[in-house]
Amino acid sequence: MAKPALALHSSAKPAAPITGRAPDSKGSDGVLDARALQAALAAALPQPAPQADSAPAFLPYGKQEISLADIQAVIEALTSGWLTTGPRVGEFEKAFAAHCGAKEGVAINSGTAALHCAMRAVGVHTGDEVIVPALTFAASANAAIYEGATPVFADVEPDTLLIDPASVAARITPRTRAIVAVDYAGQPADYDALREIARPRGIRIIADACHAPGATYHGRATGTLGDISCFSFHPVKHMTTCEGGMAATDDETLAAHMRRFRNHGIDSDHRSREAAGAHAYDMTELGYNYRLPDVQCALGLAQLPRLGGWVHARQKIAAAYDKAFAGIEQVTPLKTRNDRTNAYHLYVVKLDPSLDRDAVFRHLRAQGIGANVHYAPVYWHSYYQARGYAKGLCPMAERASRHILTLPMFPAMTETDVARVVDALKGAL
Ligand SMILES: Cc1ncc(COP(=O)(O)O)c(C=O)c1O
């Protein structure tokens, strides 16, 4: 998947490297002076580029915002003595869990690793089957393979492109252990329908909410909808820790298992042993090093208070797009159901099948519009083809994947940016 590089929020000249520090930025006790640090950072930050007569700036499909306060929080963490698992990990876990309505948050070093932790915690084993929607990022399915299970691809609903509960029901077998419900583009899947299928059979639901922090289903936040809900803090997502993820759950046993699994399968971490004055530890299962460092949690903590505002800004941009496309027959935005709110990680439209989607994509790119496609069905990738997944498995996902287009969507987009995208797309019809 092509992902844009981290961008600062102004179109800017490259920043001067932050080398050394202002002469008075460190007090005699070795603690950085916040005001001096801020002044040094402001001087080092990129200045807005002068307006040129040349073509307007490239509009990527997604873009992160990094503030001076974010940078300061990271520098404070860097100089705090805690670089890996320190106090900011637990603080970030608590704050993020509270934000998405869950009792527990487990910080993990990517959304993919969070999905892997979730698979282990709910007991996915070799020989099990895990139902995954065909239209998602490969990681949603790959995580099942990490545990020796087989992804079974379910089709998607035509108007939302969310996992179709009827297709899930048709794919249940005695070996089904879990369902991965992907909140595609930012809208929660139909969790009540999925739970009706899963609960009587003891099947667990892993919510892949990587697209949907801040969305709701029947008024419930996305951290509460699966047995475990997984989030990503990759820079193209709603908020970032550079790379990073979180698994949210109301189940303390699942949370404890994931905390162990992200730490080699060891039952304590360095910090808790230091606090207890102990040296011994036990490795109870084969885990991984999936820890999210304190420095990155500092960035997450600094970003989190802005998440709600960013989701709101995305919803406003989506409303402007919806309005602009309302009278255009060849462009159909995805539907958001009345019982949910959409956090709009992506703004996806379906183009009329008479149009050549790839020609429209090229037209937009030529105009500096960072259109994209999310996704081709996972099992079309050669890795999956080599494992014997036949084309034609999920006809709706396959058809949709030929006609969908992702348009730029990020909180700093202006009305002018939206109009520019709409005009460029109209010009391609
Ligand atoms: C639906 C979905 N699931 C999982 C992931 C994996 O997240 P990460 O990139 O943090 O590993 C992504 C990220 O692109 C995603 O879009």
The ligand as an ORCA input file, in Angstrom:
! r2SCAN-3c Opt
* xyz 0 1
  C      -7.812     -1.750      7.765
  C      -6.399     -1.757      8.253
  N      -6.017     -2.716      9.099
  C      -4.762     -2.768      9.586
  C      -3.813     -1.852      9.220
  C      -2.416     -1.972      9.734
  O      -2.016     -0.884     10.495
  P      -0.459     -0.507     10.613
  O      -0.051      0.144      9.341
  O      -0.403      0.413     11.793
  O       0.279     -1.788     10.868
  C      -4.160     -0.824      8.340
  C      -3.159      0.204      7.953
  O      -2.999      0.616      6.869
  C      -5.482     -0.789      7.832
  O      -5.848      0.167      6.944
*
